[in-house]
Amino acid sequence: MTSKATITVHKPREDVQRLWTSSEYQARYAEAAEAVVFKDAPGDRGTEIYVDLGDSGPVGKLGAAARSLVGGASRPKVKDDLRRFKQQVETGEIPRSDGSPEGERAERKLKQRPAQPLEQSELDKAGVR
């Protein structure tokens, strides 16, 4: 099973390829990719970047644990790299919000837990009936 990530950058292909290899815009996890392909986007809408991570390895909890131990380039990390690259190339900066000043990161998403209903005692403390 192969893992792929794709993004469209609204800049000419020659510019995107040049910036991709520059040290200023270097993607940390995407450089470990098996293949990176640049294509002109349809309708003169910029450049499509296709990142092929190759064989994603074993699946399931055991496979995820093995990948995290060896620090492999997982698809979410590569997608984060692509998103940051696009933001920096198109706008010159990586936008931040007050809620997550460090930006959107796969590591932060992995720590999130689903919402849980409040117990009645917690609702009473909050004054909700």
TIRO-2110 file (N, C-alpha, C; in Angstrom, 1 decimal):
// TIRO-2110
0.8, -1.2, 0.0, N, 1, A
0.0, 0.0, 0.0, CA, 1, A
0.9, 1.2, 0.0, C, 1, A
0.6, 2.2, -0.9, N, 2, A
1.4, 3.4, -1.0, CA, 2, A
0.6, 4.5, -0.3, C, 2, A
1.4, 5.5, 0.2, N, 3, A
0.8, 6.7, 0.8, CA, 3, A
1.2, 7.9, 0.0, C, 3, A
0.2, 8.7, -0.4, N, 4, A
0.5, 9.9, -1.2, CA, 4, A
-0.1, 11.1, -0.6, C, 4, A
0.4, 12.3, -0.9, N, 5, A
-0.1, 13.6, -0.5, CA, 5, A
0.0, 14.5, -1.7, C, 5, A
-0.9, 15.4, -1.8, N, 6, A
-1.0, 16.3, -3.0, CA, 6, A
-1.4, 17.7, -2.5, C, 6, A
-0.9, 18.8, -3.2, N, 7, A
-1.4, 20.1, -2.9, CA, 7, A
-1.1, 20.9, -4.1, C, 7, A
-1.9, 22.0, -4.3, N, 8, A
-1.8, 22.9, -5.4, CA, 8, A
-1.3, 24.2, -4.9, C, 8, A
-0.2, 24.7, -5.5, N, 9, A
0.4, 26.0, -5.1, CA, 9, A
0.1, 27.0, -6.3, C, 9, A
-0.4, 28.1, -6.0, N, 10, A
-0.7, 29.1, -7.1, CA, 10, A
0.5, 29.9, -7.5, C, 10, A
1.5, 29.3, -8.0, N, 11, A
2.7, 29.9, -8.6, CA, 11, A
3.1, 29.0, -9.8, C, 11, A
3.9, 29.6, -10.7, N, 12, A
4.4, 28.8, -11.9, CA, 12, A
5.2, 27.6, -11.4, C, 12, A
5.2, 26.6, -12.2, N, 13, A
5.9, 25.3, -11.9, CA, 13, A
7.4, 25.6, -11.7, C, 13, A
8.1, 26.4, -12.5, N, 14, A
9.5, 26.7, -12.4, CA, 14, A
9.8, 27.3, -11.1, C, 14, A
9.0, 28.3, -10.6, N, 15, A
9.2, 28.9, -9.4, CA, 15, A
9.0, 27.9, -8.2, C, 15, A
8.0, 27.1, -8.3, N, 16, A
7.7, 26.2, -7.2, CA, 16, A
8.9, 25.2, -7.1, C, 16, A
9.3, 24.6, -8.2, N, 17, A
10.5, 23.7, -8.2, CA, 17, A
11.7, 24.3, -7.6, C, 17, A
12.0, 25.6, -8.0, N, 18, A
13.2, 26.3, -7.4, CA, 18, A
13.0, 26.5, -5.9, C, 18, A
11.9, 26.9, -5.5, N, 19, A
11.7, 27.2, -4.1, CA, 19, A
11.7, 25.9, -3.2, C, 19, A
11.2, 24.8, -3.8, N, 20, A
11.1, 23.5, -3.1, CA, 20, A
12.5, 23.1, -2.7, C, 20, A
13.5, 23.3, -3.6, N, 21, A
14.9, 22.9, -3.3, CA, 21, A
15.7, 23.9, -2.5, C, 21, A
15.1, 25.1, -2.3, N, 22, A
15.9, 26.1, -1.5, CA, 22, A
15.8, 25.8, 0.0, C, 22, A
16.9, 26.2, 0.7, N, 23, A
17.0, 26.0, 2.1, CA, 23, A
15.9, 26.7, 2.9, C, 23, A
15.5, 27.9, 2.4, N, 24, A
14.5, 28.7, 3.1, CA, 24, A
13.1, 28.0, 3.2, C, 24, A
12.8, 27.2, 2.2, N, 25, A
11.5, 26.6, 2.2, CA, 25, A
11.5, 25.1, 2.4, C, 25, A
12.6, 24.6, 2.8, N, 26, A
12.9, 23.1, 2.9, CA, 26, A
11.8, 22.4, 3.7, C, 26, A
11.2, 21.4, 3.2, N, 27, A
10.2, 20.6, 3.9, CA, 27, A
10.9, 19.5, 4.7, C, 27, A
10.7, 19.4, 6.0, N, 28, A
11.4, 18.4, 6.8, CA, 28, A
11.0, 17.0, 6.5, C, 28, A
9.8, 16.7, 6.4, N, 29, A
9.3, 15.3, 6.2, CA, 29, A
9.2, 14.9, 4.8, C, 29, A
8.8, 15.8, 3.9, N, 30, A
8.6, 15.5, 2.5, CA, 30, A
9.9, 15.2, 1.8, C, 30, A
11.0, 15.6, 2.3, N, 31, A
12.3, 15.2, 1.7, CA, 31, A
12.6, 13.7, 1.8, C, 31, A
12.0, 13.0, 2.7, N, 32, A
12.1, 11.6, 2.8, CA, 32, A
11.2, 10.8, 1.9, C, 32, A
10.5, 11.5, 1.0, N, 33, A
9.6, 10.9, 0.1, CA, 33, A
10.3, 10.1, -1.0, C, 33, A
9.6, 9.1, -1.4, N, 34, A
10.2, 8.2, -2.5, CA, 34, A
10.2, 9.0, -3.8, C, 34, A
9.2, 9.9, -4.1, N, 35, A
9.2, 10.7, -5.3, CA, 35, A
8.3, 11.9, -5.1, C, 35, A
8.8, 13.0, -5.7, N, 36, A
8.1, 14.3, -5.7, CA, 36, A
7.9, 14.7, -7.1, C, 36, A
6.7, 14.9, -7.6, N, 37, A
6.4, 15.3, -8.9, CA, 37, A
5.7, 16.6, -9.0, C, 37, A
6.1, 17.5, -9.9, N, 38, A
5.5, 18.8, -10.1, CA, 38, A
4.8, 18.8, -11.4, C, 38, A
3.6, 19.2, -11.5, N, 39, A
2.8, 19.3, -12.7, CA, 39, A
2.1, 20.6, -12.8, C, 39, A
1.9, 21.1, -14.0, N, 40, A
1.1, 22.3, -14.2, CA, 40, A
-0.4, 22.0, -13.8, C, 40, A
-1.0, 22.8, -13.0, N, 41, A
-2.4, 22.6, -12.6, CA, 41, A
-3.3, 22.9, -13.8, C, 41, A
-4.4, 22.3, -13.9, N, 42, A
-5.3, 22.6, -15.0, CA, 42, A
-5.9, 24.0, -14.9, C, 42, A
-6.1, 24.6, -16.1, N, 43, A
-6.7, 25.9, -16.1, CA, 43, A
-5.8, 27.0, -15.7, C, 43, A
-4.5, 26.8, -15.8, N, 44, A
-3.5, 27.8, -15.5, CA, 44, A
-3.6, 28.3, -14.0, C, 44, A
-3.8, 27.3, -13.1, N, 45, A
-4.1, 27.6, -11.7, CA, 45, A
-2.9, 27.3, -10.8, C, 45, A
-1.7, 27.3, -11.4, N, 46, A
-0.5, 27.1, -10.6, CA, 46, A
0.1, 25.7, -10.8, C, 46, A
0.7, 25.2, -9.7, N, 47, A
1.4, 23.9, -9.8, CA, 47, A
0.9, 22.9, -8.8, C, 47, A
0.7, 21.7, -9.3, N, 48, A
0.4, 20.6, -8.4, CA, 48, A
1.6, 19.9, -7.9, C, 48, A
1.7, 19.6, -6.6, N, 49, A
2.9, 18.9, -6.1, CA, 49, A
2.3, 17.5, -5.6, C, 49, A
2.9, 16.5, -6.1, N, 50, A
2.5, 15.1, -5.7, CA, 50, A
3.7, 14.5, -5.0, C, 50, A
3.4, 14.0, -3.7, N, 51, A
4.5, 13.4, -2.9, CA, 51, A
4.1, 12.0, -2.7, C, 51, A
4.9, 11.1, -3.1, N, 52, A
4.7, 9.6, -3.0, CA, 52, A
5.6, 9.1, -1.9, C, 52, A
5.1, 8.6, -0.8, N, 53, A
5.9, 8.1, 0.3, CA, 53, A
6.2, 6.7, 0.2, C, 53, A
5.8, 6.1, -0.9, N, 54, A
6.1, 4.7, -1.2, CA, 54, A
5.3, 3.8, -0.3, C, 54, A
5.9, 2.7, 0.1, N, 55, A
5.2, 1.7, 0.9, CA, 55, A
5.0, 2.3, 2.3, C, 55, A
3.8, 2.4, 2.8, N, 56, A
3.5, 3.0, 4.1, CA, 56, A
3.8, 2.0, 5.2, C, 56, A
4.2, 0.7, 4.9, N, 57, A
4.6, -0.2, 5.9, CA, 57, A
3.4, -0.9, 6.5, C, 57, A
3.6, -1.5, 7.7, N, 58, A
2.5, -2.3, 8.4, CA, 58, A
1.4, -1.3, 8.8, C, 58, A
0.2, -1.8, 8.8, N, 59, A
-1.0, -1.0, 9.2, CA, 59, A
-1.4, -1.4, 10.6, C, 59, A
-2.3, -0.6, 11.1, N, 60, A
-2.8, -0.9, 12.4, CA, 60, A
-2.0, -0.2, 13.5, C, 60, A
-2.4, -0.5, 14.8, N, 61, A
-1.7, 0.1, 15.9, CA, 61, A
-0.2, -0.2, 16.0, C, 61, A
0.1, -1.5, 15.7, N, 62, A
1.5, -1.9, 15.8, CA, 62, A
2.3, -1.2, 14.7, C, 62, A
1.8, -1.0, 13.5, N, 63, A
2.5, -0.3, 12.4, CA, 63, A
2.7, 1.1, 12.7, C, 63, A
1.7, 1.8, 13.3, N, 64, A
1.8, 3.2, 13.7, CA, 64, A
2.8, 3.4, 14.8, C, 64, A
2.8, 2.4, 15.7, N, 65, A
3.8, 2.5, 16.8, CA, 65, A
5.3, 2.4, 16.2, C, 65, A
5.4, 1.4, 15.3, N, 66, A
6.7, 1.2, 14.7, CA, 66, A
7.2, 2.4, 13.9, C, 66, A
6.3, 3.1, 13.2, N, 67, A
6.6, 4.3, 12.4, CA, 67, A
7.0, 5.4, 13.3, C, 67, A
6.3, 5.5, 14.4, N, 68, A
6.6, 6.7, 15.4, CA, 68, A
7.9, 6.5, 16.0, C, 68, A
8.3, 5.2, 16.3, N, 69, A
9.6, 4.9, 16.9, CA, 69, A
10.8, 5.3, 16.0, C, 69, A
10.6, 5.0, 14.7, N, 70, A
11.7, 5.2, 13.8, CA, 70, A
11.7, 6.6, 13.2, C, 70, A
10.6, 7.4, 13.5, N, 71, A
10.5, 8.8, 13.1, CA, 71, A
10.3, 8.9, 11.6, C, 71, A
9.6, 7.9, 11.0, N, 72, A
9.4, 8.0, 9.6, CA, 72, A
8.5, 9.1, 9.2, C, 72, A
8.5, 9.4, 7.9, N, 73, A
7.7, 10.5, 7.3, CA, 73, A
6.3, 10.0, 7.1, C, 73, A
5.4, 10.2, 8.1, N, 74, A
4.0, 9.8, 7.9, CA, 74, A
3.3, 10.8, 7.0, C, 74, A
2.2, 10.3, 6.5, N, 75, A
1.3, 11.1, 5.6, CA, 75, A
0.9, 12.4, 6.3, C, 75, A
0.4, 12.4, 7.5, N, 76, A
0.0, 13.7, 8.2, CA, 76, A
1.2, 14.7, 8.3, C, 76, A
2.3, 14.2, 8.6, N, 77, A
3.5, 15.1, 8.7, CA, 77, A
3.9, 15.7, 7.4, C, 77, A
3.8, 14.9, 6.3, N, 78, A
4.1, 15.4, 5.0, CA, 78, A
3.0, 16.4, 4.5, C, 78, A
1.7, 16.1, 4.9, N, 79, A
0.7, 17.1, 4.5, CA, 79, A
0.9, 18.4, 5.3, C, 79, A
1.3, 18.3, 6.5, N, 80, A
1.7, 19.6, 7.2, CA, 80, A
2.8, 20.3, 6.5, C, 80, A
3.8, 19.6, 6.1, N, 81, A
4.9, 20.2, 5.3, CA, 81, A
4.4, 20.9, 4.1, C, 81, A
3.6, 20.2, 3.3, N, 82, A
3.0, 20.8, 2.1, CA, 82, A
2.2, 22.0, 2.4, C, 82, A
1.4, 22.0, 3.4, N, 83, A
0.5, 23.1, 3.8, CA, 83, A
1.4, 24.3, 4.1, C, 83, A
2.4, 24.1, 4.9, N, 84, A
3.3, 25.2, 5.3, CA, 84, A
4.1, 25.8, 4.1, C, 84, A
4.5, 24.9, 3.2, N, 85, A
5.2, 25.3, 2.0, CA, 85, A
4.3, 26.2, 1.2, C, 85, A
3.0, 25.7, 1.0, N, 86, A
2.1, 26.5, 0.2, CA, 86, A
1.8, 27.9, 0.8, C, 86, A
1.6, 27.9, 2.1, N, 87, A
1.4, 29.2, 2.8, CA, 87, A
2.5, 30.2, 2.7, C, 87, A
3.7, 29.6, 2.9, N, 88, A
4.9, 30.5, 2.8, CA, 88, A
5.2, 31.0, 1.4, C, 88, A
5.0, 30.1, 0.4, N, 89, A
5.3, 30.5, -1.0, CA, 89, A
4.2, 31.5, -1.5, C, 89, A
3.0, 31.3, -1.1, N, 90, A
1.9, 32.1, -1.7, CA, 90, A
1.7, 33.5, -0.9, C, 90, A
2.0, 33.4, 0.4, N, 91, A
1.7, 34.6, 1.2, CA, 91, A
3.0, 35.2, 1.8, C, 91, A
4.0, 34.5, 1.9, N, 92, A
5.3, 35.0, 2.5, CA, 92, A
5.3, 34.7, 4.0, C, 92, A
4.3, 34.1, 4.6, N, 93, A
4.3, 33.8, 6.0, CA, 93, A
3.4, 32.6, 6.3, C, 93, A
3.5, 32.1, 7.5, N, 94, A
2.7, 31.0, 7.9, CA, 94, A
1.7, 31.5, 8.9, C, 94, A
0.4, 31.6, 8.6, N, 95, A
-0.6, 32.2, 9.5, CA, 95, A
-0.7, 31.4, 10.8, C, 95, A
-0.9, 32.1, 11.9, N, 96, A
-1.1, 31.5, 13.2, CA, 96, A
-2.3, 32.1, 13.8, C, 96, A
-2.9, 31.3, 14.7, N, 97, A
-4.1, 31.8, 15.4, CA, 97, A
-3.8, 31.9, 16.9, C, 97, A
-4.6, 32.6, 17.6, N, 98, A
-4.4, 32.7, 19.1, CA, 98, A
-4.6, 31.4, 19.7, C, 98, A
-5.5, 30.6, 19.1, N, 99, A
-5.8, 29.3, 19.7, CA, 99, A
-4.7, 28.2, 19.5, C, 99, A
-3.9, 28.3, 18.5, N, 100, A
-2.8, 27.4, 18.3, CA, 100, A
-1.7, 28.2, 17.6, C, 100, A
-0.9, 29.0, 18.5, N, 101, A
0.1, 29.8, 17.9, CA, 101, A
1.3, 29.0, 17.3, C, 101, A
1.4, 27.8, 17.6, N, 102, A
2.5, 27.0, 16.9, CA, 102, A
2.0, 26.5, 15.6, C, 102, A
0.8, 26.7, 15.2, N, 103, A
0.3, 26.3, 13.9, CA, 103, A
-0.3, 24.9, 13.9, C, 103, A
-0.8, 24.5, 12.8, N, 104, A
-1.4, 23.2, 12.6, CA, 104, A
-0.4, 22.1, 12.5, C, 104, A
-0.4, 21.2, 13.4, N, 105, A
0.6, 20.1, 13.4, CA, 105, A
0.0, 18.8, 13.6, C, 105, A
0.5, 17.8, 13.0, N, 106, A
0.0, 16.4, 13.1, CA, 106, A
0.1, 15.9, 14.5, C, 106, A
1.2, 16.3, 15.2, N, 107, A
1.5, 15.8, 16.6, CA, 107, A
0.4, 16.3, 17.5, C, 107, A
-0.1, 17.6, 17.3, N, 108, A
-1.1, 18.1, 18.1, CA, 108, A
-2.5, 17.4, 17.9, C, 108, A
-2.8, 17.0, 16.6, N, 109, A
-4.0, 16.3, 16.3, CA, 109, A
-4.0, 14.9, 17.0, C, 109, A
-2.8, 14.3, 17.0, N, 110, A
-2.8, 13.0, 17.6, CA, 110, A
-3.1, 13.0, 19.1, C, 110, A
-2.8, 14.1, 19.8, N, 111, A
-3.1, 14.2, 21.2, CA, 111, A
-4.5, 14.5, 21.5, C, 111, A
-5.3, 14.9, 20.5, N, 112, A
-6.7, 15.3, 20.8, CA, 112, A
-7.5, 14.0, 21.1, C, 112, A
-8.5, 14.2, 22.0, N, 113, A
-9.4, 13.2, 22.3, CA, 113, A
-10.8, 13.6, 21.9, C, 113, A
-11.7, 12.7, 21.6, N, 114, A
-13.1, 13.1, 21.3, CA, 114, A
-13.8, 13.7, 22.5, C, 114, A
-14.7, 14.6, 22.3, N, 115, A
-15.5, 15.2, 23.3, CA, 115, A
-16.2, 14.2, 24.1, C, 115, A
-16.3, 14.4, 25.4, N, 116, A
-17.0, 13.5, 26.3, CA, 116, A
-18.2, 14.2, 27.0, C, 116, A
-19.3, 13.6, 27.2, N, 117, A
-20.4, 14.3, 27.9, CA, 117, A
-20.1, 14.6, 29.3, C, 117, A
-20.6, 15.7, 29.8, N, 118, A
-20.3, 16.1, 31.2, CA, 118, A
-21.2, 15.3, 32.1, C, 118, A
-20.7, 15.0, 33.3, N, 119, A
-21.5, 14.4, 34.3, CA, 119, A
-22.5, 15.4, 34.9, C, 119, A
-23.6, 14.9, 35.5, N, 120, A
-24.6, 15.9, 36.0, CA, 120, A
-24.0, 16.8, 37.1, C, 120, A
-23.1, 16.3, 37.9, N, 121, A
-22.5, 17.1, 38.9, CA, 121, A
-21.7, 18.2, 38.3, C, 121, A
-21.0, 18.0, 37.2, N, 122, A
-20.3, 19.0, 36.5, CA, 122, A
-21.2, 20.1, 35.9, C, 122, A
-22.4, 19.6, 35.4, N, 123, A
-23.4, 20.5, 34.9, CA, 123, A
-23.9, 21.4, 36.0, C, 123, A
-24.2, 20.8, 37.2, N, 124, A
-24.7, 21.6, 38.3, CA, 124, A
-23.7, 22.7, 38.7, C, 124, A
-22.4, 22.3, 38.8, N, 125, A
-21.4, 23.3, 39.1, CA, 125, A
-21.3, 24.5, 38.2, C, 125, A
-21.6, 24.2, 36.9, N, 126, A
-21.6, 25.2, 35.9, CA, 126, A
-22.9, 26.0, 35.8, C, 126, A
-23.9, 25.6, 36.6, N, 127, A
-25.2, 26.3, 36.6, CA, 127, A
-26.0, 25.9, 35.4, C, 127, A
-25.8, 24.8, 34.8, N, 128, A
-26.6, 24.4, 33.6, CA, 128, A
-27.6, 23.4, 34.1, C, 128, A
-28.8, 23.6, 33.7, N, 129, A
-29.9, 22.7, 34.1, CA, 129, A
-30.5, 22.0, 33.0, C, 129, A
END
